[in-house]
Amino acid sequence: LWRHLSFSWKVTFRNLFRYKKRFVMTVIGIAGCTALLLTGLGLSNAINDIIDKQFGEITKYNAVVTLADDLSSEEQRRIDDLLDDGSLVTAHTLVMRQNMLAGGPDEQDKRMELVVPEDPASFDRFVALNTRVGHHPVKLDDDGLVLTEKLAAELGVRAGDAVTLTEQDAIGNATGTSYEATVTGIVENYVYHYAYMGPALYEQLMGKAPDYRTVLAVTTSDPDLRVQFSNDLLAAGGVKTVAYNDETIDAYRDMMSSVNMIVVVLVTAAAALAFIVLYNLTNINITERIREIATIKVLGFRPKETAAYVFRENVVLTALGTIVGLGAGICLHRFVIANIDVDMVTFQPRVLPFSFVKSILLTFVFMVIVDVVMYLKLERINMAESLKSVE
């Protein structure tokens, strides 16, 4: 292998193994730079990913219609006619939604929303009930109770365990009326806490039938038709509100936008680390070998050949540091995600492939910038004075 290497590469490897401390320091510094970049970009992926997964894959309905309590038969007929218009609504279902408090072995009085669908068998057309790992479907029976993943984790329950559901007043305080039910499944969810209950179990626990006053609908994506649809529903009477998920998505994106500043801070810190490490170590490298560099310039090395003679080491060390940094970045990203505690929001430790590519490219961009700056120092080396200096 050594015999097949060119003279320049032999010198490069000689210097890499000759200055072992510089080798280790550069690899660690570049690894830290890449790890910070991957953590920042991965954090951005995780935050944007949950919005897309929650309102793209899990929540399939895009409109919520709240009905009045004293709905007349004529108002109900007009509302049904609008909801049955296939050009505006492709699917709709009635549910009962009620804010309650959940309790388990690990935590009590956890705020969540109880959802009771009128038709549990077709409810997966509006909300995807799957496990996060493996995406196995979870069936909601008439007498079943399904919790979202983070709610179950905070309560400390699994399928087969019992939870306590407590009614709350208008300001969110427990009223003292509690019910105990057995969890039949845990499903994937990223925004808010939900419990999905079959109508038979609700009637058994509460002693009354569910009061269905909410319609979940899959409507047209045309904004003009949506406005007309909302106006027609409100004009029909018996409708309190018409809300679309777009408003909720925008609200969550605004709330999460502050994390972009964290990403900027991490990228800036990574750039500063790369500049400091590479600049100082390259400067030391050139200073210690100034007589050697002056000698090869006297022997006829052109400026580009001289630069390659010195900076090829930076390329090799940056490549090694980047490989180490990708592994460290994955671990650091998972650590950060695991320690982010935002109530009612679940972050997934997932880094998109493009973030790996961006982390590698940015690391090498930082290296190139340092090399350009140090190239000017190489050009300023006085060959005659350097050769007269004492080593």
C-alpha positions as CSV (number, residue, x, y, z in Angstrom):
1,L,0.0,0.0,0.0
2,W,2.8,2.4,0.9
3,R,4.7,1.8,-2.4
4,H,1.6,2.7,-4.4
5,L,1.1,6.1,-2.6
6,S,2.4,9.3,-4.3
7,F,5.0,11.4,-2.6
8,S,2.4,14.0,-1.4
9,W,0.2,11.4,0.2
10,K,3.2,9.8,1.9
11,V,4.1,13.1,3.4
12,T,0.4,13.6,4.5
13,F,0.2,10.3,6.3
14,R,3.6,10.8,7.8
15,N,2.5,14.1,9.4
16,L,-0.8,12.7,10.5
17,F,0.8,9.9,12.5
18,R,3.8,12.1,13.5
19,Y,1.6,14.7,15.3
20,K,-0.8,12.4,17.2
21,K,-2.1,15.1,19.6
22,R,-3.0,17.4,16.7
23,F,-4.6,14.4,15.0
24,V,-6.8,13.6,18.0
25,M,-7.7,17.3,18.8
26,T,-8.8,18.0,15.2
27,V,-10.9,14.8,14.9
28,I,-12.6,15.6,18.3
29,G,-13.2,19.2,17.3
30,I,-14.6,18.4,13.9
31,A,-16.7,15.6,15.4
32,G,-18.2,18.2,17.8
33,C,-19.0,20.5,15.0
34,T,-20.8,17.8,13.0
35,A,-22.6,16.5,16.1
36,L,-24.0,20.1,16.8
37,L,-25.0,20.5,13.2
38,L,-26.8,17.2,13.1
39,T,-28.5,17.9,16.5
40,G,-29.8,21.3,15.3
41,L,-31.0,20.1,12.0
42,G,-32.5,16.9,13.5
43,L,-34.3,19.0,16.1
44,S,-35.9,21.1,13.3
45,N,-36.9,17.8,11.5
46,A,-38.5,16.4,14.7
47,I,-40.6,19.6,15.3
48,N,-41.8,20.0,11.7
49,D,-42.3,16.2,11.4
50,I,-44.8,16.0,14.2
51,I,-47.1,18.6,12.6
52,D,-47.0,16.8,9.3
53,K,-47.6,13.4,10.9
54,Q,-50.3,14.6,13.3
55,F,-52.4,16.5,10.7
56,G,-51.4,14.5,7.7
57,E,-51.3,10.8,8.7
58,I,-53.2,10.6,12.1
59,T,-55.9,13.3,12.0
60,K,-57.6,12.6,8.7
61,Y,-60.6,15.0,9.1
62,N,-60.0,18.7,8.4
63,A,-63.1,20.4,9.8
64,V,-64.9,20.4,13.1
65,V,-68.6,21.5,13.3
66,T,-70.0,22.1,16.8
67,L,-73.8,21.8,17.0
68,A,-76.2,23.6,19.4
69,D,-77.8,21.8,22.3
70,D,-81.4,22.8,21.3
71,L,-81.2,21.7,17.7
72,S,-84.6,21.5,15.9
73,S,-85.5,18.9,13.4
74,E,-85.6,21.4,10.6
75,E,-82.2,22.7,11.5
76,Q,-80.9,19.1,11.6
77,R,-82.3,18.4,8.2
78,R,-80.6,21.5,6.6
79,I,-77.3,20.6,8.3
80,D,-77.6,17.0,7.0
81,D,-78.2,18.2,3.5
82,L,-75.1,20.3,3.5
83,L,-73.0,17.6,5.0
84,D,-74.2,15.1,2.5
85,D,-73.2,17.3,-0.4
86,G,-70.5,15.2,-2.0
87,S,-68.8,18.1,-3.8
88,L,-68.0,19.7,-0.4
89,V,-67.8,16.8,2.1
90,T,-66.4,13.4,1.3
91,A,-67.0,11.9,4.8
92,H,-68.4,12.9,8.2
93,T,-69.3,11.4,11.5
94,L,-70.8,12.4,14.8
95,V,-68.7,12.3,18.0
96,M,-69.1,13.5,21.6
97,R,-66.1,15.4,22.9
98,Q,-65.6,16.2,26.6
99,N,-62.7,17.6,28.5
100,M,-61.8,15.4,31.5
101,L,-59.0,14.6,33.9
102,A,-57.2,11.3,33.8
103,G,-55.4,9.6,36.6
104,G,-53.0,6.6,36.9
105,P,-50.3,5.2,39.1
106,D,-47.7,7.8,38.1
107,E,-49.8,11.0,37.8
108,Q,-53.3,12.3,38.6
109,D,-55.5,15.0,37.1
110,K,-53.9,15.0,33.7
111,R,-55.9,17.1,31.3
112,M,-57.1,15.3,28.2
113,E,-60.1,15.2,25.8
114,L,-62.5,12.2,25.8
115,V,-63.8,11.4,22.3
116,V,-66.8,9.1,21.9
117,P,-67.6,8.3,18.2
118,E,-71.1,7.3,17.3
119,D,-69.8,4.6,14.9
120,P,-66.5,3.2,16.3
121,A,-66.2,0.7,13.4
122,S,-65.7,3.5,10.9
123,F,-63.8,5.9,13.2
124,D,-60.4,5.0,11.6
125,R,-61.6,6.9,8.5
126,F,-61.2,10.1,10.5
127,V,-58.5,9.3,13.1
128,A,-55.8,6.7,12.4
129,L,-55.6,4.4,15.4
130,N,-52.2,2.7,15.1
131,T,-49.3,1.9,17.3
132,R,-46.2,4.1,16.8
133,V,-43.8,1.1,16.6
134,G,-44.8,-1.1,13.7
135,H,-47.9,0.9,12.9
136,H,-50.2,-2.0,13.8
137,P,-53.9,-1.0,13.8
138,V,-55.7,-0.7,17.2
139,K,-59.4,-1.6,17.1
140,L,-61.8,0.6,19.1
141,D,-64.7,-1.6,20.2
142,D,-68.0,-0.4,21.6
143,D,-66.8,-1.1,25.1
144,G,-63.1,-0.2,24.5
145,L,-60.9,2.6,25.8
146,V,-57.9,3.7,23.8
147,L,-55.3,6.2,25.1
148,T,-52.7,8.2,23.1
149,E,-49.1,7.2,23.7
150,K,-47.8,10.1,25.8
151,L,-50.9,10.3,28.0
152,A,-50.5,6.6,28.8
153,A,-46.8,7.0,29.5
154,E,-47.3,10.0,31.8
155,L,-50.1,8.1,33.7
156,G,-47.9,5.0,33.9
157,V,-50.4,2.6,32.3
158,R,-50.4,0.1,29.5
159,A,-53.1,-2.0,27.8
160,G,-55.0,-3.9,30.5
161,D,-54.4,-1.4,33.2
162,A,-57.1,0.7,34.8
163,V,-57.3,4.5,34.6
164,T,-59.5,7.0,36.5
165,L,-61.5,9.5,34.5
166,T,-62.8,12.6,36.4
167,E,-65.2,15.2,35.2
168,Q,-64.2,18.8,35.4
169,D,-66.0,22.1,35.6
170,A,-65.8,25.1,33.2
171,I,-62.5,26.3,34.6
172,G,-60.8,22.9,34.6
173,N,-61.1,21.9,38.2
174,A,-62.2,18.3,39.1
175,T,-65.8,18.0,40.2
176,G,-65.3,14.9,42.2
177,T,-67.2,12.6,40.0
178,S,-64.8,9.9,38.8
179,Y,-65.1,6.7,36.8
180,E,-62.7,3.8,36.4
181,A,-62.1,2.0,33.1
182,T,-59.7,-0.5,31.6
183,V,-57.3,0.6,28.8
184,T,-57.7,-1.7,25.7
185,G,-55.1,0.0,23.5
186,I,-52.3,2.6,23.1
187,V,-52.1,4.6,19.8
188,E,-49.7,7.0,18.2
189,N,-50.3,10.7,18.7
190,Y,-48.1,13.8,18.8
191,V,-50.3,16.8,19.6
192,Y,-52.6,17.0,22.7
193,H,-53.9,14.1,24.9
194,Y,-56.8,12.0,23.8
195,A,-58.9,9.1,25.1
196,Y,-61.1,7.3,22.6
197,M,-64.1,5.5,24.2
198,G,-66.7,3.2,22.7
199,P,-70.3,4.4,23.2
200,A,-71.4,1.3,25.1
201,L,-68.6,1.8,27.7
202,Y,-69.5,5.4,28.0
203,E,-73.1,4.6,28.7
204,Q,-72.1,1.9,31.2
205,L,-69.8,4.3,33.1
206,M,-71.8,7.5,33.0
207,G,-75.3,6.0,33.2
208,K,-76.4,7.9,30.1
209,A,-76.1,7.8,26.3
210,P,-73.4,10.0,24.7
211,D,-74.6,13.4,23.6
212,Y,-73.2,13.8,20.1
213,R,-72.8,17.5,19.4
214,T,-69.7,17.5,17.2
215,V,-69.3,16.6,13.6
216,L,-65.9,15.6,12.2
217,A,-65.7,16.1,8.5
218,V,-63.4,15.6,5.5
219,T,-64.1,18.6,3.4
220,T,-62.8,20.2,0.2
221,S,-59.4,21.8,0.2
222,D,-60.6,24.8,-1.9
223,P,-60.5,27.8,0.4
224,D,-63.4,29.6,-1.4
225,L,-65.7,26.6,-1.2
226,R,-64.7,26.2,2.4
227,V,-65.8,29.8,3.2
228,Q,-69.1,29.2,1.4
229,F,-69.6,25.9,3.2
230,S,-69.0,27.6,6.6
231,N,-71.4,30.4,5.8
232,D,-74.1,28.0,4.7
233,L,-73.7,25.9,7.9
234,L,-73.9,28.9,10.1
235,A,-76.9,30.3,8.2
236,A,-78.7,26.9,8.5
237,G,-79.1,27.5,12.3
238,G,-78.2,25.2,15.1
239,V,-74.4,25.4,14.4
240,K,-72.2,27.1,17.0
241,T,-68.8,27.0,15.2
242,V,-67.1,25.7,12.1
243,A,-63.3,25.3,12.5
244,Y,-60.7,23.9,10.1
245,N,-57.5,22.2,11.0
246,D,-55.5,24.8,9.0
247,E,-56.0,27.3,11.8
248,T,-54.7,24.7,14.4
249,I,-51.7,23.8,12.2
250,D,-50.7,27.5,11.8
251,A,-51.1,28.0,15.6
252,Y,-48.8,25.1,16.4
253,R,-46.2,26.1,13.7
254,D,-46.1,29.6,15.3
255,M,-45.7,28.1,18.7
256,M,-42.8,25.9,17.5
257,S,-41.1,28.6,15.4
258,S,-39.0,29.6,18.4
259,V,-37.1,26.4,18.0
260,N,-35.7,27.7,14.7
261,M,-33.7,30.1,16.8
262,I,-32.2,27.2,18.7
263,V,-31.2,25.6,15.4
264,V,-29.5,28.9,14.4
265,V,-27.6,29.0,17.7
266,L,-26.4,25.4,17.3
267,V,-25.3,25.9,13.7
268,T,-23.4,29.1,14.7
269,A,-21.8,27.3,17.6
270,A,-20.8,24.5,15.3
271,A,-19.2,26.9,12.8
272,A,-17.3,28.7,15.6
273,L,-16.0,25.4,16.9
274,A,-14.8,24.3,13.4
275,F,-13.2,27.7,12.8
276,I,-11.4,27.8,16.1
277,V,-10.2,24.2,16.0
278,L,-9.1,24.2,12.3
279,Y,-7.6,27.7,12.3
280,N,-5.5,27.3,15.4
281,L,-4.3,23.8,14.6
282,T,-3.6,24.7,11.0
283,N,-1.8,27.8,12.1
284,I,0.4,25.7,14.5
285,N,1.0,23.2,11.8
286,I,2.2,25.9,9.3
287,T,4.3,27.7,11.9
288,E,6.1,24.5,13.0
289,R,6.8,23.4,9.4
290,I,7.6,26.8,7.9
291,R,11.2,25.7,7.0
292,E,9.8,22.6,5.3
293,I,7.2,24.6,3.4
294,A,9.8,27.2,2.3
295,T,12.0,24.4,1.1
296,I,9.4,22.9,-1.2
297,K,8.6,26.3,-2.5
298,V,12.3,26.8,-3.4
299,L,12.3,23.4,-5.1
300,G,9.6,24.7,-7.5
301,F,6.3,23.7,-6.0
302,R,3.5,25.9,-7.4
303,P,1.1,27.7,-5.0
304,K,-1.7,25.2,-5.5
305,E,0.7,22.3,-5.0
306,T,2.1,23.9,-1.8
307,A,-1.5,24.4,-0.5
308,A,-2.4,20.8,-1.3
309,Y,0.8,19.7,0.5
310,V,-0.4,21.3,3.7
311,F,-4.2,21.3,3.5
312,R,-4.6,17.6,2.4
313,E,-4.2,16.8,6.1
314,N,-7.2,19.0,6.9
315,V,-9.3,17.1,4.4
316,V,-8.4,13.7,5.8
317,L,-8.9,14.9,9.4
318,T,-12.2,16.6,8.6
319,A,-13.5,13.4,6.9
320,L,-12.6,11.3,9.9
321,G,-14.0,13.8,12.3
322,T,-17.3,14.0,10.3
323,I,-17.7,10.2,10.5
324,V,-17.2,10.2,14.3
325,G,-19.5,13.3,14.5
326,L,-22.4,11.7,12.8
327,G,-22.5,8.9,15.3
328,A,-22.1,11.4,18.2
329,G,-24.8,13.6,16.6
330,I,-27.3,10.8,16.6
331,C,-26.7,10.1,20.3
332,L,-26.8,13.8,21.2
333,H,-30.0,14.3,19.2
334,R,-31.8,11.4,21.0
335,F,-30.6,12.8,24.3
336,V,-32.0,16.3,23.5
337,I,-35.3,14.9,22.3
338,A,-35.7,12.6,25.3
339,N,-35.2,15.6,27.7
340,I,-37.5,18.0,25.9
341,D,-40.6,18.1,28.1
342,V,-43.4,20.0,26.4
343,D,-46.9,19.1,27.8
344,M,-49.2,17.6,25.3
345,V,-46.6,17.4,22.5
346,T,-44.6,14.3,21.6
347,F,-41.3,14.6,19.8
348,Q,-39.9,11.7,17.7
349,P,-36.1,11.2,17.6
350,R,-36.0,11.1,13.8
351,V,-33.4,12.7,11.5
352,L,-34.1,13.0,7.8
353,P,-31.4,11.8,5.4
354,F,-31.0,15.3,3.9
355,S,-30.0,16.5,7.4
356,F,-27.0,14.1,7.4
357,V,-26.0,15.4,3.9
358,K,-26.3,19.1,5.1
359,S,-24.3,18.4,8.2
360,I,-21.4,16.8,6.2
361,L,-21.5,19.6,3.5
362,L,-21.5,22.4,6.1
363,T,-18.6,20.9,8.0
364,F,-16.6,20.8,4.8
365,V,-17.6,24.3,3.9
366,F,-16.3,25.5,7.3
367,M,-13.0,23.7,6.5
368,V,-12.7,25.3,3.1
369,I,-13.2,28.7,4.5
370,V,-10.4,28.1,7.0
371,D,-8.2,26.8,4.3
372,V,-8.8,29.9,2.2
373,V,-7.8,32.1,5.1
374,M,-4.6,30.1,5.8
375,Y,-3.7,30.0,2.1
376,L,-3.0,33.7,2.4
377,K,-0.5,32.9,5.2
378,L,1.2,30.3,3.0
379,E,1.6,32.9,0.2
380,R,3.3,35.3,2.7
381,I,6.0,32.9,3.7
382,N,9.5,34.5,3.0
383,M,11.5,31.6,1.5
384,A,14.9,33.2,2.0
385,E,14.3,34.2,5.6
386,S,12.7,30.9,6.5
387,L,15.6,28.9,5.1
388,K,18.1,31.0,7.2
389,S,16.1,30.4,10.4
390,V,17.4,27.9,13.0
391,E,15.1,25.0,13.7
